[in-house]
Amino acid sequence: MVLAEQLGMDPADISVAYSDTDHGLPGTGPGGSRYTVMVTGAVTGAAGILKTKLKRIAGHMLEADPRDLEFRNGKIGVQGAPGLEVSIAEVAMQAHFFRLSLPDDPELTSGLDANYTYDHPLATLPKNNSDFGIFYPIMGHMCHMPVVEVDPETGQVSFLDYVAVHDCGTMINPMTVDGHVRGGTAQGIGTALLERFDYDAKGQPLNTSFQDYLMPRISNLPPSIRIGHLVTPSPYTEYGVKGAGEGGRMVAPPAVIAAIEDALRPLGVRIDTVPVTPSRLRALIREAEARKRVGR
């Protein structure tokens, strides 16, 4: 989508070939909401290199100054002259197969390709105890508001409503952002209510399969997650993109725990550890009821 925006063409006309460990450049991977920010920067930088060469070849084909050309609807044409244009496919054909017909310029080599490595312009290393650097200048912002009902007899938590509002700057693909939010929220609910590793006294894991390791199912999740978006573009990234991938996962656990505590406020239940499984929540409720009976 970013490349299509850069070249003024239909995203359906762009093919993505995924690399592997034998051919990909060294990198730290897509973790921590970095992927869209970093790839957008890299694609934009590489597209800038390609656009320069495309315009030079198109200018030769159209007998026009490259500075007067623009990208439009999958073509390169003269500004203000709608019919005077050539398609990107035609320019690519010229570049790949007819190099000898181009001007004698060492920069106009055969083919069209570009490599670009994007480094975030603000990232800095820590310097001392008072300057921790700017390691992660791409985080988004979010607010989650779950409404829960707690059965004090069973410790079962049910979701009555769930609202998640996110600001990840400019959304490259709103549909996938919503998927990030819903999927991350499901993971966060699992962190809050179900998922944990258990070990015996000798350090051997006790729940080594999904029969014993509890993951959230559809019955544990809200019937729907209402999503809202604020768009505050970052001034420090291409297109103003900010991270979106971790919003649901990181915010849901504290929001869910706070909602449970609020539901049990009359009993004075306080939760300081996750996950709060039904059995553990029932134990906390019994302890709170016992304290009330003795006036503590």
C-alpha positions as CSV (number, residue, x, y, z in Angstrom):
1,M,0.0,0.0,0.0
2,V,2.9,2.4,0.8
3,L,4.6,1.6,-2.5
4,A,1.3,2.0,-4.4
5,E,0.9,5.4,-2.8
6,Q,4.4,6.4,-3.7
7,L,4.1,5.3,-7.4
8,G,0.4,6.3,-7.9
9,M,-0.7,2.9,-8.8
10,D,-3.2,0.2,-7.8
11,P,-2.0,-1.9,-4.8
12,A,-3.4,-5.0,-6.7
13,D,-0.7,-4.5,-9.3
14,I,2.1,-4.9,-6.8
15,S,3.5,-8.4,-5.9
16,V,5.3,-9.0,-2.6
17,A,8.0,-11.7,-2.6
18,Y,9.0,-12.6,1.0
19,S,12.6,-13.1,1.8
20,D,14.2,-15.8,4.0
21,T,17.2,-16.2,6.3
22,D,19.5,-16.9,3.3
23,H,18.6,-13.8,1.3
24,G,17.3,-11.3,3.8
25,L,19.5,-8.5,5.3
26,P,20.5,-8.8,9.0
27,G,17.9,-7.1,11.2
28,T,16.3,-7.2,14.6
29,G,12.9,-8.4,13.3
30,P,9.4,-7.1,13.4
31,G,8.9,-7.2,17.2
32,G,7.5,-4.5,19.4
33,S,5.2,-2.6,17.1
34,R,8.2,-1.6,14.9
35,Y,7.2,-3.4,11.7
36,T,4.9,-0.9,9.9
37,V,6.9,2.1,11.0
38,M,10.2,0.7,9.9
39,V,9.0,-1.0,6.7
40,T,7.1,2.2,5.7
41,G,10.3,4.2,6.1
42,A,12.3,1.6,4.1
43,V,9.8,1.3,1.3
44,T,9.5,5.1,1.1
45,G,13.3,5.5,0.8
46,A,13.6,2.8,-1.8
47,A,10.7,4.2,-3.7
48,G,12.4,7.5,-3.9
49,I,15.4,5.9,-5.6
50,L,13.2,4.1,-8.0
51,K,11.1,7.2,-8.8
52,T,14.2,9.1,-9.8
53,K,15.2,6.5,-12.3
54,L,11.7,5.9,-13.6
55,K,11.3,9.6,-14.3
56,R,14.6,9.8,-16.1
57,I,13.7,6.9,-18.4
58,A,10.2,8.2,-18.9
59,G,11.5,11.6,-19.7
60,H,13.7,10.1,-22.4
61,M,10.8,8.2,-23.8
62,L,8.5,11.3,-23.8
63,E,11.2,13.8,-24.7
64,A,10.3,15.7,-21.5
65,D,12.3,17.1,-18.6
66,P,12.0,14.6,-15.7
67,R,11.3,17.5,-13.4
68,D,8.0,18.1,-15.3
69,L,6.8,14.5,-14.8
70,E,4.4,13.1,-12.2
71,F,3.1,9.6,-11.2
72,R,-0.6,9.1,-11.9
73,N,-2.8,6.0,-12.1
74,G,0.0,3.6,-12.8
75,K,1.6,5.9,-15.4
76,I,4.2,8.6,-15.6
77,G,3.1,11.7,-17.5
78,V,3.8,15.3,-18.1
79,Q,2.1,17.6,-15.6
80,G,-0.8,19.4,-17.1
81,A,-0.9,17.2,-20.2
82,P,-3.2,14.3,-19.4
83,G,-2.6,12.3,-22.6
84,L,1.2,12.7,-22.7
85,E,2.2,9.7,-20.6
86,V,3.7,6.2,-20.5
87,S,2.8,3.3,-18.2
88,I,5.2,2.2,-15.5
89,A,5.2,-1.2,-17.2
90,E,6.4,0.4,-20.4
91,V,9.2,2.2,-18.6
92,A,10.1,-1.1,-16.8
93,M,10.3,-2.9,-20.2
94,Q,12.6,-0.2,-21.5
95,A,14.8,-0.4,-18.5
96,H,15.1,-4.2,-18.4
97,F,15.4,-5.0,-22.1
98,F,16.4,-1.9,-24.1
99,R,19.2,-0.3,-22.1
100,L,21.1,0.6,-25.3
101,S,18.3,2.8,-26.4
102,L,18.8,5.0,-23.3
103,P,21.2,7.9,-22.9
104,D,24.8,7.0,-22.3
105,D,24.8,7.5,-18.6
106,P,26.5,5.2,-16.1
107,E,23.6,5.7,-13.6
108,L,21.1,4.4,-16.2
109,T,21.9,0.7,-15.7
110,S,19.7,-2.1,-16.9
111,G,16.8,-3.0,-14.7
112,L,14.9,-1.3,-11.9
113,D,15.9,-2.1,-8.3
114,A,16.6,-0.2,-5.1
115,N,17.9,-1.0,-1.6
116,Y,17.3,1.2,1.3
117,T,17.8,0.8,5.1
118,Y,15.6,2.9,7.3
119,D,17.0,4.1,10.6
120,H,14.7,6.0,12.8
121,P,16.0,9.6,13.0
122,L,15.4,10.1,16.7
123,A,16.7,6.8,18.1
124,T,19.7,7.2,20.5
125,L,21.6,5.0,22.9
126,P,21.5,5.6,26.7
127,K,24.3,7.9,27.9
128,N,24.1,7.8,31.7
129,N,21.7,7.2,34.5
130,S,19.9,10.5,33.7
131,D,19.7,10.1,30.0
132,F,18.3,6.8,28.9
133,G,18.2,7.7,25.2
134,I,15.3,7.4,22.9
135,F,15.1,3.7,22.2
136,Y,11.5,3.5,21.2
137,P,10.1,6.7,19.6
138,I,7.3,5.0,17.7
139,M,4.8,3.9,20.3
140,G,1.1,4.6,19.9
141,H,-1.4,5.5,22.6
142,M,-4.5,3.7,23.7
143,C,-7.3,3.6,26.3
144,H,-9.3,0.4,27.1
145,M,-12.6,0.4,29.0
146,P,-13.9,-3.1,29.9
147,V,-17.2,-3.6,31.7
148,V,-17.3,-6.8,33.7
149,E,-19.6,-8.8,35.9
150,V,-18.1,-11.1,38.6
151,D,-19.9,-14.0,40.2
152,P,-18.7,-14.0,43.8
153,E,-19.8,-17.6,44.3
154,T,-17.7,-19.0,41.4
155,G,-15.1,-16.3,40.7
156,Q,-16.2,-16.3,37.0
157,V,-15.7,-13.1,35.1
158,S,-18.1,-12.1,32.3
159,F,-17.7,-9.2,29.9
160,L,-20.7,-7.0,29.4
161,D,-18.9,-4.5,27.1
162,Y,-15.5,-3.6,25.9
163,V,-14.4,-0.4,24.3
164,A,-10.8,0.1,22.9
165,V,-9.7,3.5,21.6
166,H,-6.4,3.7,19.9
167,D,-4.1,6.3,18.3
168,C,-1.5,4.8,16.1
169,G,-1.0,7.9,14.0
170,T,-1.8,7.5,10.3
171,M,-3.3,4.1,9.7
172,I,-1.8,2.4,6.7
173,N,-4.5,-0.3,6.6
174,P,-7.4,0.4,9.1
175,M,-8.8,-3.2,8.7
176,T,-5.5,-4.8,9.9
177,V,-5.2,-2.2,12.7
178,D,-8.6,-3.4,14.0
179,G,-7.4,-6.9,13.8
180,H,-4.3,-6.0,15.8
181,V,-6.6,-4.4,18.5
182,R,-9.0,-7.4,18.7
183,G,-6.3,-10.0,18.6
184,G,-4.1,-8.2,21.1
185,T,-7.1,-7.7,23.4
186,A,-7.8,-11.4,23.4
187,Q,-4.2,-12.1,24.3
188,G,-4.3,-9.5,27.0
189,I,-7.5,-11.1,28.5
190,G,-5.7,-14.4,28.5
191,T,-2.8,-12.8,30.4
192,A,-5.2,-11.3,33.0
193,L,-7.5,-14.3,33.6
194,L,-6.0,-17.6,32.4
195,E,-2.5,-18.0,31.1
196,R,0.4,-19.1,33.3
197,F,3.2,-21.6,33.5
198,D,3.1,-24.0,36.6
199,Y,6.2,-25.8,37.9
200,D,6.7,-28.4,40.6
201,A,9.2,-28.2,43.4
202,K,12.0,-29.4,41.2
203,G,11.3,-26.9,38.4
204,Q,9.6,-29.3,36.1
205,P,6.8,-27.7,34.0
206,L,3.3,-29.1,34.9
207,N,1.3,-27.7,32.0
208,T,3.1,-28.6,28.8
209,S,0.1,-28.9,26.5
210,F,-3.0,-26.9,25.7
211,Q,-5.0,-29.3,27.8
212,D,-3.4,-27.9,30.9
213,Y,-2.2,-24.4,29.7
214,L,-5.4,-22.3,29.6
215,M,-5.7,-20.0,26.6
216,P,-8.7,-17.7,26.0
217,R,-11.6,-19.2,24.0
218,I,-14.4,-17.3,22.4
219,S,-16.5,-17.9,25.6
220,N,-13.9,-16.0,27.6
221,L,-14.0,-12.9,25.4
222,P,-16.4,-10.0,25.1
223,P,-19.2,-10.6,22.7
224,S,-17.9,-7.7,20.7
225,I,-15.0,-5.2,21.1
226,R,-16.0,-1.7,20.1
227,I,-13.0,0.0,18.5
228,G,-12.5,3.7,18.1
229,H,-9.5,5.6,16.5
230,L,-7.8,8.9,17.1
231,V,-5.4,9.9,14.4
232,T,-2.5,12.0,15.6
233,P,0.3,11.6,13.0
234,S,3.8,11.3,14.4
235,P,6.1,14.1,13.2
236,Y,9.0,11.7,13.3
237,T,8.0,8.9,10.9
238,E,7.1,8.6,7.3
239,Y,3.4,9.2,6.8
240,G,3.1,9.9,10.5
241,V,2.8,6.1,11.4
242,K,3.0,5.0,15.0
243,G,3.1,1.4,16.4
244,A,-0.2,-0.5,16.7
245,G,0.6,-4.2,17.2
246,E,1.0,-4.2,21.0
247,G,-1.9,-1.9,22.0
248,G,-4.4,-4.6,22.9
249,R,-2.0,-7.0,24.5
250,M,-0.3,-4.5,26.8
251,V,-3.3,-2.5,27.9
252,A,-6.0,-5.2,28.3
253,P,-4.5,-6.9,31.4
254,P,-4.4,-3.8,33.7
255,A,-7.7,-2.6,32.4
256,V,-9.4,-5.9,33.0
257,I,-7.9,-6.2,36.5
258,A,-9.0,-2.7,37.4
259,A,-12.5,-3.5,36.2
260,I,-12.6,-6.6,38.4
261,E,-11.4,-4.7,41.4
262,D,-14.1,-2.1,40.7
263,A,-16.8,-4.7,40.5
264,L,-15.6,-6.1,43.9
265,R,-15.1,-2.8,45.5
266,P,-17.7,-3.4,48.2
267,L,-15.6,-6.3,49.4
268,G,-12.3,-4.5,49.2
269,V,-10.7,-7.1,46.9
270,R,-7.2,-6.1,45.7
271,I,-5.4,-8.0,43.0
272,D,-1.6,-7.8,42.7
273,T,-0.8,-10.8,40.5
274,V,-2.0,-12.2,37.2
275,P,-3.6,-14.4,36.0
276,V,-6.5,-14.1,38.4
277,T,-8.2,-17.5,37.6
278,P,-11.7,-18.3,38.9
279,S,-10.3,-20.3,41.7
280,R,-7.8,-17.6,42.7
281,L,-10.4,-14.9,42.5
282,R,-12.8,-17.0,44.6
283,A,-10.0,-17.3,47.2
284,L,-9.5,-13.5,47.2
285,I,-13.2,-13.0,47.7
286,R,-13.3,-15.4,50.6
287,E,-10.3,-13.7,52.2
288,A,-12.0,-10.3,51.8
289,E,-15.3,-11.6,53.2
290,A,-13.4,-13.0,56.2
291,R,-11.7,-9.6,56.9
292,K,-15.1,-7.8,56.8
293,R,-16.5,-10.3,59.3
294,V,-13.7,-9.6,61.8
295,G,-13.9,-5.9,61.1
296,R,-10.5,-5.5,59.4
